[in-house]
Amino acid sequence: MSLQLTTQQLEYLVAATRAPSSADAAQSLGVTPSALSQGLTELERRLGLPLFEREGRSRVLTSYGREVLDYAQRIVGLTSDLAQWAEAAQKGETGRVSIGLIDVAAVHHFASSLTRFRRSRPDADLHLTVDASAALVEQVRSGRLDAAVVVEPVEPVDGIVAELLLTEKMAVYPPPDITVGHPSTWGPWVAFPASSYTRRLVTRSLRAVGATYDITAESHQPDVLRRMVAIGLGWAVLPVIQAETEPAPLKRARAAPVWNRRLVIVRRERSAIGPATGALLDLLVSHAASTGAASAVATMS
């Protein structure tokens, strides 16, 4: 049996039983008394049951009407909850956010932005993944992540759109108490794994200044590489923001950075970004802009 009822008809019933008069009920709904009466008559017709009966000059609910009212109140309440949820979702106050960040982005560049987002949108279902750039790009491409902040890919990636978020200085760091000579004497090195975007960019940059790149240890985590340098296992090329923070900041081999690394936001081409995810990405872009980072859009395909 298909009743083909509308939420509006159920709202009419709820309002008619709560208000002291039909005129008051109609006013609370923003309709005319005639429209309210017609709506209740149509509800009775579709149910095939009498909902009201006369007691003197008053109209009261029948036993059927009381049963229907119970259902109507629950449905109207749930509909109101849905409307409130939809409004919150449109504003980015709720909804699932699946985003990835490389280590330096999560810990150093955008830690305060993530905290601000969590505090301002406690109902948002935030899921963060911290991993290497290549792994995060693949998770975005497969749909497991909505977006990610990564090192700009060295080679094109089909179906991925990138927005330049910021550039960061990458400098050369020797172990403590090392006399720094010509780049040809630098090393041995502790480095990111060969699969990482940064490793390939470091290799290119060091060769450009005349340094050899003999690797003695590897790690995806810059803080691990920083610790390896500090205990004398080798030299490293690291983000300045990560290598020179307290406690025990590393000292550069030379003042000028070896190159400027580009961090980008990657997402699937032509994919829809939910309001909550969009709100977080806007927050990251705003924070990067406040630090003087440039932004541009490029397609890697």
N, C-alpha and C positions, 0 to 999 in steps of 0.2 A: 504493500500500500504506500503510495507516494503522496504525501500531504501537500508538498510544495508551499510550505509556510515561509514567511520572510521574518527576518529579525525585527523589522519595523513593526510588524503586527504584534509580535510578542512584547515589544517595548510599549505599544499602546495598552496592552492588557496590564502590564506592571504599573504604568503611570495611572491608569484609570482606577486601580485599587488603592493606590497610595495617596492620591490627591483628594481633597475634601469635596470637589465637584468636578463635573465633566469639563467645565470651562477652565478650571485650574489645571486639570490634567492636560488639556489641549495646549494651554499656554506654556507649560513646562516642556512640551515637545516641540513647540514652535509651529503648531498646525492649528487649523480652525476646529471648533467643536464638531462641525459637520464631517470634516475629514477623519476625526477621531472615531466618530460613530460609524462611519462607513468602513473604517479599518477593522473595528471590532466585529461588525456584522460579517465581513468577509472572512475573518478568522473563524467565527462560528460555522460559516458555510463550509469552509475547507475541512474543519475537524468533523463536521457532521454531528455536533453536540451542542446543547444549549449551555452557554457559559454564565448567563445572567438570568435572574428572575425578579419580579416586582414584589416588594414588601411595602405596601402603602404607596407613598410617593417616591420611595427610594428604590434603587436597583442594586441588588446584591448578587454575589457569586453563588452559583449552584454547586453541588458537590463535584460535578465535572469541572466547573470553573476553578474550584480550589486546587484540584489535581493539576490542571493545565497551568495555573499560576505558579505552582511549585517548579514545574519544568521551565516555565518562562523566566523566572527569576534566576535560575541557574544559567540558562543560556545567555540571557542578557548580561549577567555578571561576567561570564567567560568571554563574551564578545567585547565587553569593555576592557577586560584584561588584554585581549589580543590587540585592540586598538592602541592601548598604551604601550604595549611591547613594540608594535610596528612603528610607532612614533619615535620610540627610543632607538630602534634599529636604524631608522632613517637618519637620525642625528649622530649615529656612530657610538651610542652609549651602551649598546649591547651587541651580541653577535660574536661569532668565532673569528679570531685573528691568528693565522698561522704564518709566522714570519721567521726568516733565518738571518743570522748575522755572523760575520767572522769575529774572531776573538777580540781584536782591537776595537771594533765597532761597538760590541756589546759592553766591554769593560771600561773603555776609555772615552771614545767619542760620544756615545749616546746613552750612557748609563743614567744620567739625569733625566733624559727624555723618556726612557722606559719607565722610570719611577713616576714621573709626572703623568704619563698616560694611565698607569695602573691606579693612581690615586684619583684621577679625574673621571675615570670610567671603571669603577669597581665591578660593574655587571658584565663587562666585556670578557669573553672567554679567550684569554691571551695564551698562546702557545709559542714559545721561543725555542729555536734550534740553533745552537752554536756549533759551527763546523767549518771545514775548509771551503774555500770558494767553489772549487769544482764540484764538490758534493752538494753544496747548496744550490748551485745552478741546475744540477740534474733533478733535485727535488722540486724546484720551481717548474721545470720543464715537464715533469711527470704529474704535476698537480698536487703533490703532497704539501707544498708550501704556496701561499698566496704571492709572496714576494721575498726578496732577500737582499741584504747589503753585502756586497762581495767586492773583491779586487776585480777590476775590469778584465774580462776574458781576453786572453792573448789572441785567440782565433775566433772567427764567427761561430755563433751558436744558433741553429735553426729555431725559429719560432720564439726567440727571446728579445724583448725590448729592454734597453738600458737607459737609465737617467743618471747623468753625472751628479753625484751627491757632494763629494769633496775631494780635494787632493791633500796628501799628507807627505811630509818629508821623510825620506829613507836615507839613513846615514850609516857609515862604516864604524864599527866598534871593535877595538882590539882588547885583549885581556889586560888586566891591570899591570902596570910597571913594564909595559912593552915600549921600546923605542920605535917610533913610527918612521919608516923610511919611504922609499919609492914604492908605488903600488905593486911593482913586480915582486917586492919582498913580503907583501901581505899574505896572511894565512898561516896555517891551515884554517879551514872554515867549518863552523857549525851552521846548518842550513835547513830551510824548509824542504820537504820531500820533493823528489823530481817531478811528481804529478801536479805540484801546486803551480798556480799562475805566477806567484811571486818569485819562485825559484828560477823560472825561465827569464823573468825580467831582471832579476839580480845578476844572473849569468851574463846577460847582454850588457848591462851597465858596467860591471866590473871589467869585462873584456875591453870596453870602450876606453877605460882609463889605464889599461895596461896591466891589470891584475890577473893572476891565474886563480882558478876556483877549485882547489882540491878540498873535497868534503871529508870530514872525519866523523861527523855525527849529524843526525837529522831529527827534526820534530816539527809537527804542525803548529805547535803552540809557541808564540813569540816569548812568553814569559819563561818557558823552559830554555829556549835558546839564550835568552838574557842571562839566566842563571849559569848556563854552560860557559858563557864568556866570562862571567864574574869569577868562576873557579879556575879559569885558565885553560879550558879545553879547546878553545879556538876563537877565531874572529867571527863576526856576524854582521849582516846588513839587516837593520831593524827599523821599525817606525820610531821616529824621534819621540812621539808622545808616549810610547811604551818603554823605550830604553832609558829615558832620562827622568823618569818619575822617582819620587822617594819611595822607600828608603834605598840608599846606595845606588844612585844613578850612574849609568855607564858614561864614559868620556869618549867623544868622537875621535876618530883617527885624524880627521881634518874638519874644519868648520862647515864647508859646503856640503850639502846633501849629495849623495851619489845619483839620486833621481827622485822625482816626485811621483808617488803612486796614486792612482785614481781609484776611488771607491765609488761604486755605482749601485743604484737600486735596479734589480732585475725582476721582471715579471713576464708572464706569457703574453705574446702578442694577441691583441683583440680579446683578452680575457676580461671579465667583469670583476672589478675590485669592490668588495663590500664597503659600506660606509665606515664601519669601525676600523677596518684595515686602512682605508683611505685616510682616516683621521690620524692614525699612527704614522703613516708615511708622510703626511703633511707636517706633522710635528718634527720628524727627522729632517725634512727639507728645510723647515724654518730654523731649526737649530744650526744646521750646516751653514745656512745663509748668514746667520748672526755671527759666525766665526770668520766670515769673509770668503767662504768657498764659492766657487762658480758653479752654475748648473746649466746643463744643456741636455738635449734629448738626441739619442742615436739609436738606430736599429741594427742589431747584429743578426744578420740572416744571410 
